[in-house]
Amino acid sequence: LLYVDDNPTGFTLGERISTNCYTIHFCKVSPLIKGAYQQLYKDIAAQQDETCEWIDLEQDLGLPSLRQAKH
């Protein structure tokens, strides 16, 4: 859960699917907060231990912005 100025701004749902991979199943943020997706991704990465080599954002649904985020 991401807060900006004490207001919930975004959240994500994911799980560790193997010893070296974490998958983000769902991520949603307020469109008014620039950089919120990036902050959530950064926070998730920081929470992983040294055995996690990959963070998978699942499908990009053919959307250029999601494809860029996955890259």
C-alpha positions as CSV (number, residue, x, y, z in Angstrom):
1,L,0.0,0.0,0.0
2,L,1.4,3.4,-1.0
3,Y,0.5,6.6,0.9
4,V,1.1,10.1,-0.2
5,D,0.4,12.8,2.4
6,D,-1.3,10.2,4.6
7,N,-3.7,9.3,1.8
8,P,-3.8,5.8,0.2
9,T,-2.6,6.4,-3.3
10,G,-1.9,2.9,-4.7
11,F,-1.6,-0.8,-3.9
12,T,-0.2,-3.9,-5.4
13,L,-0.8,-7.6,-5.0
14,G,1.9,-10.2,-5.7
15,E,3.6,-13.3,-4.4
16,R,6.9,-15.1,-4.5
17,I,6.4,-17.9,-7.0
18,S,9.8,-19.5,-6.8
19,T,13.1,-19.0,-4.9
20,N,14.2,-16.5,-7.5
21,C,11.1,-14.8,-8.8
22,Y,8.4,-12.5,-7.4
23,T,5.3,-11.9,-9.5
24,I,3.1,-8.8,-9.3
25,H,-0.4,-9.9,-10.2
26,F,-2.1,-6.5,-9.8
27,C,-1.0,-2.9,-9.4
28,K,-3.2,0.2,-9.3
29,V,-2.4,3.8,-8.4
30,S,-4.1,7.2,-8.6
31,P,-3.5,8.7,-12.0
32,L,-2.9,12.1,-10.3
33,I,0.3,11.0,-8.7
34,K,3.3,10.9,-11.1
35,G,5.8,8.2,-10.2
36,A,3.5,6.2,-8.0
37,Y,3.9,3.0,-10.1
38,Q,7.6,3.4,-10.0
39,Q,7.6,3.9,-6.2
40,L,5.5,0.7,-5.7
41,Y,7.9,-1.3,-7.9
42,K,10.9,0.1,-6.0
43,D,9.4,-0.8,-2.7
44,I,8.6,-4.3,-3.8
45,A,12.2,-4.8,-5.1
46,A,13.6,-3.5,-1.8
47,Q,11.5,-6.0,0.2
48,Q,13.0,-9.0,-1.6
49,D,16.0,-10.9,-0.4
50,E,19.2,-11.6,-2.3
51,T,17.8,-14.9,-3.8
52,C,15.2,-13.0,-5.8
53,E,16.6,-12.4,-9.3
54,W,13.4,-11.5,-11.2
55,I,10.3,-9.4,-10.6
56,D,7.6,-10.4,-13.2
57,L,4.8,-7.8,-14.0
58,E,2.7,-10.5,-15.8
59,Q,1.0,-9.5,-19.1
60,D,1.4,-6.1,-20.7
61,L,-2.0,-6.4,-22.4
62,G,-0.6,-4.8,-25.5
63,L,-0.4,-1.4,-23.9
64,P,2.8,0.5,-24.7
65,S,3.1,2.0,-21.1
66,L,3.0,-1.5,-19.5
67,R,5.4,-2.9,-22.1
68,Q,7.8,-0.1,-21.2
69,A,7.4,-0.8,-17.4
70,K,8.1,-4.5,-17.9
71,H,11.2,-3.7,-19.9
